[in-house]
């Protein structure tokens, strides 16, 4: 019997469901967004793993604030 396997980017084992480290590395290496479209793309990729990230909404708040209509796009240290 198989003890562990990867299904849709998740590692399934007797310990439960975990995130595949290779997928996390891809998100970490994602280039910083330069426009609103880039932020939407990043949040789409990262949002898929929100159940594994504690306080995801608090962490992503500075990025979501850049998506507000007529907001000036300023990439600062909070982001």
RODRENLUM-598108 format. One record per residue (C-alpha): x, y, z; residue number from 0. Coordinates in Angstrom, 2 decimals, decimal comma, m for minus. Layout:
[[X Y Z] NUM],
...
END
This chain:
[[0,00 0,00 0,00] 0],
[[1,20 3,55 m0,66] 1],
[[2,15 5,39 2,53] 2],
[[2,30 8,89 1,02] 3],
[[1,36 10,53 m2,26] 4],
[[1,06 13,88 m4,01] 5],
[[m2,39 14,85 m5,26] 6],
[[m3,10 18,26 m6,83] 7],
[[m0,13 19,91 m5,13] 8],
[[m0,84 18,44 m1,69] 9],
[[0,97 15,67 0,15] 10],
[[m1,46 13,09 1,50] 11],
[[m0,14 10,83 4,26] 12],
[[m1,12 9,31 7,59] 13],
[[m0,38 12,74 9,11] 14],
[[m3,13 14,34 7,02] 15],
[[m2,92 16,89 4,20] 16],
[[0,19 19,06 3,84] 17],
[[1,32 21,52 1,20] 18],
[[3,90 20,34 m1,33] 19],
[[7,12 22,28 m0,58] 20],
[[7,87 22,61 m4,31] 21],
[[4,64 24,59 m4,81] 22],
[[5,53 26,91 m1,92] 23],
[[8,96 27,57 m3,45] 24],
[[7,28 28,63 m6,71] 25],
[[5,16 31,19 m4,86] 26],
[[8,18 32,49 m2,92] 27],
[[10,10 32,97 m6,19] 28],
[[7,15 34,76 m7,80] 29],
[[8,42 38,19 m8,95] 30],
[[7,01 41,23 m7,11] 31],
[[3,89 42,54 m8,87] 32],
[[4,26 45,79 m10,81] 33],
[[0,57 46,46 m11,44] 34],
[[m2,94 45,55 m10,26] 35],
[[m3,14 42,59 m12,63] 36],
[[0,06 41,17 m11,10] 37],
[[m1,37 41,49 m7,59] 38],
[[m4,54 39,67 m8,62] 39],
[[m2,45 36,87 m10,10] 40],
[[m0,30 36,57 m6,98] 41],
[[m3,28 36,59 m4,61] 42],
[[m4,94 33,95 m6,78] 43],
[[m1,93 31,65 m6,49] 44],
[[m1,34 32,32 m2,78] 45],
[[m5,05 32,26 m1,93] 46],
[[m5,25 28,65 m2,98] 47],
[[m3,15 27,82 0,10] 48],
[[m4,96 30,18 2,49] 49],
[[m6,15 27,32 4,71] 50],
[[m2,51 26,47 5,46] 51],
[[m1,44 30,08 6,18] 52],
[[m2,37 31,39 9,62] 53],
[[m3,90 34,92 9,48] 54],
[[m3,82 34,96 5,68] 55],
[[m6,32 37,83 5,51] 56],
[[m4,18 40,01 7,81] 57],
[[m1,04 39,22 5,83] 58],
[[m2,67 39,92 2,46] 59],
[[m4,47 43,11 3,56] 60],
[[m1,81 45,54 2,22] 61],
[[m2,03 43,84 m1,18] 62],
[[m5,82 43,87 m1,19] 63],
[[m5,78 47,60 m0,42] 64],
[[m3,95 48,14 m3,72] 65],
[[m6,90 46,56 m5,56] 66],
[[m9,36 49,26 m4,45] 67],
[[m10,73 51,31 m7,33] 68],
[[m8,77 54,53 m7,96] 69],
[[m6,09 53,53 m5,42] 70],
[[m2,59 54,68 m6,31] 71],
[[m0,27 51,72 m6,94] 72],
[[2,61 52,16 m4,50] 73],
[[4,66 49,05 m3,71] 74],
[[6,15 49,70 m0,27] 75],
[[7,62 47,67 2,58] 76],
[[4,19 46,69 3,98] 77],
[[3,42 44,94 0,75] 78],
END
